[in-house]
Amino acid sequence: MKKENLIFLFILGLVVASILVIINKPTKFGLDLIGGSRLVLQAQPTADVPEITPDVMDSLLYSIENRVNALGVSETVVQKVGTDRLLIEIPNISDPQKAKDYLGKTANLEFKKQVKGFNGQETWISTGVSGKDLKNAYLGVDPNNPTGNEWVVNFVLNDKGAKKFGKLTSELVNKPLGIFFDNELVSSPIVNTPITGGEGYISGNYKGEEGKKEAQNMVNLLNAGALPVPAVIIEENSVGPTLGQDSLHKSEIAGLVGIGVVMLFMILYYRVPGFIANIALTIYALIVFAIFKLIPVTLTLAGIAGFILSIGMAVDANILIFERTKEELRIGRTLFAAINAGFERAFTSIFDSNMTTIITCSILYMFGTSIVKGFALTLAIGVLVSMFTAITVTKNFMHLIFGAGELTHPGWFGLKKEEIGKAISFEETTARKAKLGVID
C-alpha cells in the first residue's frame, strides 16, 4: 500500500475518533457562557496566624477547592490573586447565597471540657483535640432515635487523635463533652464510658430533611478541612444564565460566519487547493474540538476567541504553502515536485511563526488570570493541531488528488497558462530560482 494511502487511512481514523469523542463527551462551558458567581475572598490574619504567607494561602486554596468540589458544581475555578486573595468562579450555581455562606465558614471543630472559673461558674476550655485530628466524617441516623428521622454526623479520628480522644473521654466519664463548631456549641453529650476506638458522632437536633441538609453540610465542611485563617468575601459579581446563553449564541454565529468567509476566500482565490484546504480546516476543527472535550477545556468567551484566532493561523499556513507551490510552478517545476517543494520551503516559516505563538501562549498561561489562561490554552492547542493539518492533511490530499502528473489545468491553482514556467524565458527562470533559493 502506498504511503499516501496509509496516511489517508490514519487521517480518516482520526476523524472518526474525533467525531465519536465530540458526540459522547459533554462540552464544558465557563462562567461567562452559562452564568454563575464570581467571588473574591480575602484572607484575614489572626492572633495565631499574624501574617498571611504563601504557605498559608496555599493551605487556604486547598481547603477552598475541597469545599467548592463538595458543592457538586463542575468547572469551578479557584486561584490566587495577589498575596492574600482568592478568586473563585462557580458556573451554573442555583443558590449563590448558600455558596457564599458555605465558603466563608472557618469550619473549626473543637472538643472542649468544662471547668470552674474564678467566679465559680462553669466555662469551656480547649482540650487539644480538634478537627486537625479528624480522619473523615459521614452522615448517619441517630442511634437513639427509633423513628430514623434524626441525623447525626459520624466522625473517625486518626491514630494520634484517637489516643488523645480516648484519654480525654476517660477523664470525662459522667461529665459533659463540649463539641464546638466555629466556636459555637453544637452539642454537649455526657460521656458514659471511655471512647477508645477513635469514633463517635455529633448530634445537633438535626431533624427531617432540613436537618439532614444541615448535617450533610457539616460533613462536607469537616471533610474539606478547616480554613487556616478566616476568609471574607470582599467582591461578588454574578452573570445571569440568559446573558451567558446570549454570549454563547453570538460566539457560535461569529465562529460560523468567520469560518464560512475564510472558506469562501480560499476557494475563490486558490481554487482546488483552496477546496482541499477547507477540507483540512474542517478536519482541524473536529480534532481541536475533540481535544477540548478530552482534556477537558472549559470554554469561555476568551477561549473561543483563541480557537477562532487559531483557525486564521491554520489558514495562513495553507496560504504560505500554496503560494510557494505556485512559485515553483511558475519557474517550471513539475506538479509533483512543485507540491513537495512548496511544502518543504513553507515549513520553516510555518514552524517559526507557530513556535513564537506557542512561546507567547506559554507565558500567558503561566502568568495570566483564568480568562487569559483559557485564551492561551485554546490558542496553543489550535496552533499545534494546525501544524499537523497543514503539513500532513493538506499535503496528503494534494498528492492523492493531483498525483504525479503534469499540471494540465493551471486554472485549478488560480494560475494562467502563460504564467507556467514553460512560457518564461531562461533568464527570468534563473532569476526567479535565485530569488527563491532554488538549487538545481
N, C-alpha and C positions, 0 to 999 in steps of 0.2 A: 504494500500500500504506500502511495506517495506521502511525502512529508506533509504537503498541503492538506491532504485528506485527513491525516491523523490530527493535525491542528484543528481542522474544522470540526471533527467529532468531539475534541476536547472542549472547544468553544460551545458547541451545541449542548454538551453535558452540563457545562457551567450555567448556561441559560436556563435549562430545565431545573437545575438545583436552585437557582436564584428565584425562579417563579414559585417553586414549592415553598421556599422559606417565606416569601412575601405573602403567600396565601395563608400559611399556617401560623406565622408569628405575628403577634399584635404590634401595632405601631405605638411607640411611647412618645407622648407629647408633653411639652413643658408647660410651666405655669402660664405663660403669656398666650397659649393657644387653647387651653381647656379651663382656665380660671383657677382661682385659689388664693392663698395668702402668702405674703412675703413679710417676714418678721426679722427685726434686728434685736438681738439680745446683748446686753452689756453686763459683763462680769463685775460683781461687787466685792471689794476686799472686806475681810472680816478680822476680828481680833486674832483668830488662829492663822489666817492667811492674809497678812497685811499688804502683800504685793502680788499683783497679777502677773505671773511669769509665763513664759511659753509652755512650761510643763503643766501649769495649772490650766491654761487654755486648751492644751491637748486632751487633758482629762475631762474638761468641760465638754469639748467637742465630742468625745467618745460617748459620754453619758447622754448628751442631747440626741446624737444619732440613734442610740438604742431606743430612746423614747419615741422619736419620730417613726422608727420602724415598727414600734409596737402599736402605733395608731392605725396600722394597716393601710396606709396611703402610699401608693407607688410613685416613683420618680421624684422623690424629695431631694433637696439639695441642702447640705449643711457645710458651711465653710467659714474659715476665719477671715475677719476683716479688720485690719489694723492690729493693735496689740491687745485689745480687751473686748472685742465684739465678735459675735457670730451672726452670719446671715443664714436664714432658714427660709426655704421656698417649699411650700406644701401645695401641690396642684390638686384641683378637684376635691377639695375638702368640704364636707357637708356642714360641719359645725366649727367655724373658726374660733369661737369663744371657748369651746371645750379644748381645742388645741392649745390656745394661749394659757388657759388655766393649768393644763397638763404639763406643758413645757416649763412653766415658771416655778413649779413646786420643787423645793430642795430635796424632798423625799429622804429625810434623815430619820432613820429608825433607831430608837434607843430603848434599852431596858433599864429601868430605874427602881430604886428601893426607897422606902420611907424611913426617915429618921426624925428625931425630935430636934427642933431648932432651939435657939437661945430663949425664945419666948414660950417654949413648951409646946408649940404647935408642930404637927407632923408636916414634913416637907420632903419632896422627892429629890434624890441626888443620883448622879450618874454612877453606873456600876462598871463601866468599861466594856460592856457587851453592847454592840451596836450593829447597824446594817453592814459594816465592814466585815463582820464575821458571817454574813449570810451566804449560803451556797445557792439556794434558789427558793422561790415561793410559788405556790399554786393555789387555785381556788378549790374549796371543799364545802361540804354541808356540815352544819353544826351538829356534832355527835350527841349533844344534849337536847336537841330538838327533834322529837319523833316525827313531826309533820314534814320535815325536809324543806321548809320554807325559809330557813335562816341560813346564812352563809358565813363562812369563816375564811381567813387567809392562813393557809398552812405554810410553815416555813421549815427549812432544813439548814442547819448551820454547818460550817466547815469543821474540820477536826479541832482546830485551835478554839473556835467559837464554842464547839460542843463541850470541851473541857471547862471553859470559863462559865458556860451556862449551867453545867452540872454542879459546879462548885457554888454558884450563886443561888440556885434553887435549893440546894442543901441547906444553905443558911436561912432561906426564907420559908421553910416549911411552916404552914399555918399562918403565913403572913402574905400581904398583897405584893404582887409583882407589877410594877407600872410599865405599860407599853406605850411609848410616846412616838408619834409620827409628826415630824416637823414641829416639835416642841408642844404638840397637843396630845393630851391623854386620850388614847383610844379605848383602852380597857385596863382593868387592874384586877385580874383574877387572883384568887387565893391559891397559893401553892400547897397542894395536899401531900405530894411526895416529891423527892428529888427527880429532876428530869435529866437523865444522863445520856440519852440517845441523841441529843442534839436536834430533836424535832419537837414542834409544838404548833399551836395555832393562835391566831388573833381573832377574837370575836368583838365586833363593834356594833351590835344591833343591826346587822345587815339583813333586812327582811324584804322579801318579794323581789320583783325584777329590778327595782331601783337600787335595792341593797346589793343585789348581785352585781350590777354595773359598778357600784362604788367599790365593792370588794375586789372586783377584777381590775379596776383602775389602780388600786393599791398594789396588787400583784404585779402589774406591769411596771409600776414605778420602782418597786423593790428589785425586780429582776434587772431593770435598766441600770440601777445603781444610783446612789445619792450624788447630787451635784457637789463638786469640791468646794464651790463658793456659790452664793445666791446669784441669780441672773435675772435682770428685769428687762421687760420689753420697752425699748425706747423709740421704736419706729414700727409702723404697721401699714402695709399697702395691700389692697385687695383688688383682684382682677375678676370681673364677673364672667361667667361661662359664655354669656351672649357675646361679649366683646371678644373673648378668645376665639369663639367659633367664627365670628366675622373676620378676624385676622387670618384664621386658617383658610377660610374660603377665598379671601383676596390673595393669599400666598399661592394657593393652588392655581388660580386664574393667571397670576403673574408668571408662574413657572411654565404653565402650558403655552401661554402666549409667547414667552421668551424662547422656548424650545421650538415652537412652530415657526417663528420668524427666522431663527437660525437655520432650521432645516430647509426652509424655502430658499434662503440665500444660497446655501450650499448647492442645491440642485440647479438653480438658475445660473450660477457662476461656474461651477465645476462639472456640471452635467452628470455623467455616470459615476465618476469618482465621488462627486457630492452625494449621490444616492447611496453609495457604499458607506460614506462617512456617516450618513444618517442612520444606516443600519447599525454601524459600530456605536453610534451615540445612544441608540435605543438599548443595545446590549450593555453599554456603560451604565445607563440609568438603572437597569434591572440589577446589575451586580452591586452597585453602590447602595441601592435601597435595601437589598438583601443583607449587606454587611451592616447597615444601620440597625436592622432588626436583630441580627445575630449578636452584636456586641453586648447589650443594645445601646443605641444612641438615643438620648432624649432630644427630640426635635423641638427647637424653639424657632421663633422668627429669625433670629440671628443665624441659627444652624441651617435653616432653609436657604437663607441668603448665601451662606458659604457653599451650599450644594449647587445653587444656580450659578454662582461665580465659577465653580469648578467645571460646569458644563461649557462655559465660554472658553476656558483653558483647554478642555478636551477638543473643542472645535479648532482652536488655534493650532494645536499640534497637527491636525489633519491639513490645515491650510499650509503650514510650513512644508509638509511632505508633498502635497500636490504641486505647490509652486516649484519646488526643487525638481519634481518629476517632469513638469512642463519645460523647465530649463534644459533638462537632459534631452528631452525630445527635440527641442529646438536646435541643439548642437549636433543632432544626427544619430543619437543612440537608438538602438532597437527598443521596442516597447518593454520587453522583459528586463533588459539592462537598465533602462531608464527608471523603471519602478524600483528596482533594487538600489540603484544609486541615489534615487530620491529619498528613500528611507534612510540609507546609511548617512547621507550628508545632512539630513534634517535631525538625526538622532542627537547629535551633540548639542544643538541649540535647544531642542526639547528638554533634554536631560538637565542642562544648566539652568534653564528658566524654572523648571519644576522643582529642582533642588533648592533654589533660593526661596521659592514659595514654601517648601516644607520646613526650611530653617526658620522662616518667619512664623509659620504656624506653631512650631515647637516653642518658640519664645513666648508667643501669645498664650499658649496653653499653660506654660509653667508659671507665668506671672499675671495672667489676666483673671478677671472675675468669672463667675459661672457663665454669663451670657457670652463673654469673649471666648471662653474655652469651648463652648458649643460651636461657635463660628469657626474657630481654628480646627477643631476635630473634624467637622464635616468637610471643610475645605481640603484638609490634608488627605483624608480618605479619598475624596473625589480626584485629587491630583494624582495620587498613586495609581488609582484604577484607570485614569485617563491615559497614563503612560502605557499601560498594558493594552488597552483597547486600540490606541492609535498605532502602536508598533506591531502588535500581534494580530488583532482582529482585522483592521483595515488592510494590512499587507496581505494577509491570508486570502481575504475576499478579492482583492485586486488580482492576485495570481490565479485564483480559481475562475474568475470571470474572463480575464483577458488572456490567460495562458502565456505561452512563449512566442506568440505570433507577432506579426508586424502591426503597426497602427494603421489600419485601413480606413478608419473613420476619425480623423482628427477632431471633429466636432464633439465627439464623445468626451474629450478632455477640455472642451471650450477653446480649441485651437483652430486656426485656419490652415489650409493646405500649404499656403506659401510660407507659413511660419516654421514648418518642419525642416529639419536640418538639411535635407537634400536640396532645398531651394536656397540655401545660404552659401555664400562664397567661402572658399577655403580660408581666406584671410579673416573673414568675420567669424568663421567657426573656430579658428585658432584663438582669436581674441576672446571669444566667449568662454572657451575652455580654460584659458589662462585666468580669466576673471573668476571662474568658479573653482579653480584649483584642480581641474581635471588633468590627470596624467595618463596618457595612453600607454 
